[in-house]
Amino acid sequence: MDDQIIKKKYFVFSDESGSWHDSNCVYVRSWIVIGESSYSKLIDKINYINTSIGCNELKWKTLAHNPSFFNFVDEFDFRIFITISSPSDINWEQKYKVTRSFSTQVENFDFGEIDSVLMESLKKKMFDDIKNVLFLNFYEKTHIQNAKDAIDSVLPKKDNLLIYRVDPPQMSENGWRDILKAISPGVQIEFPRSHSDEGIQFADTVAGCVRSFIEKDGDINESIEFIKKIKSKLIQKSSINPNPNLIFFKEIKDSIKQRSGEIWTL
């Protein structure tokens, strides 16, 4: 108990932008590390922006159209780590035998007395669930591990109490919790809804901004300006655990590698 009392409390907020199972998306997850006193300031700033703009929760699209509020990040301390996956570059059929052999093996499965429409629906659900589990336990697990390593480099867990607050993920909450607990025993983890947590709203905004930059979408100019505002908060890149961190680097197309590197040149 005494050790718990002397530890400083830090929050790690994480949210994703993009869909891991949509080949047209880049999947970006942001990790915001912030101390308890700075979090109080963040709450005030996010609430002020939401009230001024007239929205229920802050997202990148909203902030991008209101660049006069970009300076709010100057008024509290935080650190950022970014992890990125590229769904279109995941070669399920060749890398994971279970997906490659699924279509042939399932034909021999006895579905019982159900019609062909329901049977096809079940096949799709089974295949999607397999891919979900694979992504969670390979790709998302690596997102979590690499982020944990980066956070530990600036905030050793033994000296601090870490509370992870994560927007309910696209994968299983229980599965996500189990992976984090195995990777980083002793941390606390919560899954509040984004509309009720300003830290997650900030994480969502950062993730959306980075994806906007990587994909060069309609808000690219705004994303460049916001990244310039937060670049000094990025946990410094390293050869061991670079930031942004490209999950399974060899699988990702060169255009994403190039764009990720350009963040440091802005």
C-alpha positions, 0 to 999 in steps of 0.5 A: 500500500505504501508503494502505491501511495508514493507512485505518481498516477499517469493515464495512457489513452488509446484509440484507433482510426480506420478499420483493420479489416477494410483494405482501403484503410490505414489502421492507426492507433494513438497512445497518449501518456499524460499525468494526473494534473495535466489530464485535469487541464486536458478535460477543461480544454476539450470541454471548452472546445466542444462547448464552443463548437457545439459538439458532443465529443471531439474528433479529428474531422471536427477539430480539422475544420476549426484550426483556431483551436489547435493551440490548446495542446500548448497548455498541458504536458503529454507524450504521444506514440503512434502505431500503424497497420496496413490491412491491405498488405496482410497476406492472410492466404499465404501467411496464415494456413488456417485462412488458406485452408478454411474454404476447403475444410469447411465444405466437409463440415456438417451444418445440419438441417439449415438452408443454403443462405444461412449456411453461407452466412455462418461460413462468412461469420466463421471466417471473419471470426478467424481473421479477427482472432488472428489480427488481435493476437498478432497485429493488435498484440504487436501494437500493444507491445511496441507501445508499452515498450515506448511508454516504459522508455519515458515512464518506467512502470515501477515508478508510476501507477499506469491506468490505461483507458481504451475506447472499446476496440473493434476486437474483443474487450476481454481479449484486448485486456488479457493481452495487455495484462500479459504484456504489462502485469499490474497496470489498470485498464478501463474501456470507457465510451469516448463521449464520456472521456476527454482523454480518449477523445484526444487520442481519437483526434490524434489518430485521425490526424495521423491517418489523414496525413498518411492517406493524404485525404481532404484534411491533409493541410490541416493534419500537417499543421496539427502534426507540427503542433504536436510533433515535439510531444512524440516519443523520440524515434529510435532504431529499436522502436521507431515512432510512428511504429509500423507493425510488421514493417516488412509487410507494409507498402513503401508509400506508407513507410515514406509518409510515416517518415515524413512526419519528422520532417514537417 
